[in-house]
Amino acid sequence: MTRGRSQAKVVVLYNDSQALIKGEARDLLADRGVVACAQAITGALGASGYEATALPLRGDVESALAPYPAAEWLVFNLAEGLQGRLFEEARIAWALEAMGYRFTGSAGEALARSTDKGRAKELLAAHGLATPLWAVFSTPDQVSEEAAGLGFPLIVKPVAEDGSIGIDPEAVVHDLQALRSRVAYVSSCHRQAALAERFVAGREFNIALWGEPPQTLPVAEIDFAAFSDPHQRIVSFAAKWEEESFEYTNTPVHCPAPVDRELAAQLEESALGAWEAIGCRGYARVDMRLPEDGPPQIVEVNCNPDISPDAGFFRAARAAGYDYEGMAAHILELARG
């Protein structure tokens, strides 16, 4: 314990939703996962000597933080917004900036860029980074022969969600009819446009990064050996959140991944490029697929990824020599500095 840490006062800000205004009922599992993460982070910071207070967000962020003036408190920002509202995560960060708080993770602009998968793709392409061909469809009527020229199979995702919300085996489509049907599902259930991108049937990796300048943590790889159909090898909602499901129990992660130096260098270079393209800060995770031929393809850039004890970011930090308390303290000190 250091004198500096014992004097630091930290609000661990997190969303505490009891219901969602869109999506499926099971999507609340992802939202409730933030609550467990906040409890773990609060405990970890306390063990490291910080004065840490968990603060559930059940209304507006301005009122919630009123008892914690910015001149005295840091914010460990785990808040993603309430009830599944779109782009709330970015708005909360903008509010924290406006109120003068130092807080963990990315600024509002980067969160908005990464949340909008179409915008993120444009930025990646503009920076010369490899990403699967894509298109955004607001309604199934927009899906035409020309619009579907991306080449099947495609994977279809809600354009502004994370945590694998809206992704299940039916998200991988093989023809126009299935594409229209999936766009209709995203539009009606998740109340947003759908991003369709060419499905890369290859190995899946993720790279965790943190710091300024950013440093990469050990490469992680999802093991899909239990899935004989290559088009079912996806990190679905069940694989992330439904602990009793086949997908959850059969998608182990290897970190460090069994990769040679050349591939590791390619993955790290792509991740660093994505960090710059999006404007990440603090910590992030970049997900990539490796086609049979060609460079790694960036499929997601995750600002403020899940840092729960069983999540991928801590797995990478642990492989780099950090325990959970050390990871939490390092992320906080990045914001404090």
Buried (B, 14 or more C-beta within 10 A) or exposed (E): EEEEBEEBEBBBBBBBBEEBEBBBEEBBBBBBBBBEBBBBBBBBBBBBBBBBBBBBBEEEBEEBBEEBEBEEBBBBBBBBBBBBBBBBBBBBBBBBBEBEBBBBBBBBBBBBBBBBBBBBBBBBBEEEBBBBBBBBBEEBEBBEEEBBEBEBBBBBBBBBBBBBBBBBEEBBBEEBEBBBBBBBBBBEBBBBBBBBBBBBBBBBBBBBBBBEEBEBBBBBBBBBEEBEEBBEBBBBBBBBBBEEBEBBEEBEBBBBBEBEEEBBEBBBBBBBBBBBBBBBBBBBBBBBBBBEEEBBBBBBBBBBBBBBBEBBBBBBBBBBEBBBBBBBBBBBBBBBE
